[in-house]
Amino acid sequence: MSDGNRHKKKAMITALEKSLGVVTTACKMAGVSRATHYVWLEKDEAYREEVESIADMALDFAESKLHSQIADNNTAATIFYLKTKGKSRGYIERYDVTSNEQTIGTQTIVIGGKEIKF
């Protein structure tokens, strides 16, 4: 691999880190075309592994924001977290569709074994 490609790949990795994995933004920052980025992903295993680790960093960042919202008593964030991470403890969501005249699309959330319908 030429030094130019090595430097461009390094610049792209840095740009991906700064953009939290947003490819278009990173390509503009690094001066690399999207097509070139995807060729590198396909042909360069080390590059692909670095890009994939950045995707994990972006997920970690989003998860930390969710935890911050929970700490700030954001009810929706708390419910979302429990529905996705607390299933083994009974925090599940179930949809019941009935066909009587008054109710179609009842939603039931089970929290700590208690059913809440709305």
CORPE-V394414 format. One record per residue. N is the residue number from 0. RES is the residue in one letter. PSI is psi as a letter, one per 30 degrees, with the letter a starting at -180 (none if undefined). Layout:
n = <N & N>
res = <RES & RES>
psi = <PSI & PSI>
This chain:
n = <0 & 1 & 2 & 3 & 4 & 5 & 6 & 7 & 8 & 9 & 10 & 11 & 12 & 13 & 14 & 15 & 16 & 17 & 18 & 19 & 20 & 21 & 22 & 23 & 24 & 25 & 26 & 27 & 28 & 29 & 30 & 31 & 32 & 33 & 34 & 35 & 36 & 37 & 38 & 39 & 40 & 41 & 42 & 43 & 44 & 45 & 46 & 47 & 48 & 49 & 50 & 51 & 52 & 53 & 54 & 55 & 56 & 57 & 58 & 59 & 60 & 61 & 62 & 63 & 64 & 65 & 66 & 67 & 68 & 69 & 70 & 71 & 72 & 73 & 74 & 75 & 76 & 77 & 78 & 79 & 80 & 81 & 82 & 83 & 84 & 85 & 86 & 87 & 88 & 89 & 90 & 91 & 92 & 93 & 94 & 95 & 96 & 97 & 98 & 99 & 100 & 101 & 102 & 103 & 104 & 105 & 106 & 107 & 108 & 109 & 110 & 111 & 112 & 113 & 114 & 115 & 116 & 117>
res = <M & S & D & G & N & R & H & K & K & K & A & M & I & T & A & L & E & K & S & L & G & V & V & T & T & A & C & K & M & A & G & V & S & R & A & T & H & Y & V & W & L & E & K & D & E & A & Y & R & E & E & V & E & S & I & A & D & M & A & L & D & F & A & E & S & K & L & H & S & Q & I & A & D & N & N & T & A & A & T & I & F & Y & L & K & T & K & G & K & S & R & G & Y & I & E & R & Y & D & V & T & S & N & E & Q & T & I & G & T & Q & T & I & V & I & G & G & K & E & I & K & F>
psi = <k & l & e & e & e & e & e & e & e & e & e & e & e & e & e & e & e & e & g & h & g & j & e & e & e & e & e & e & e & f & h & k & l & e & e & e & e & e & e & e & e & e & f & j & e & e & e & e & e & e & e & e & f & e & e & e & e & e & e & e & e & e & e & e & e & e & e & e & e & e & f & g & h & j & e & e & e & e & e & e & e & e & f & e & f & g & e & f & g & g & i & l & k & k & k & k & k & l & g & l & f & f & k & k & h & k & k & k & k & j & j & h & f & k & k & j & k & none>
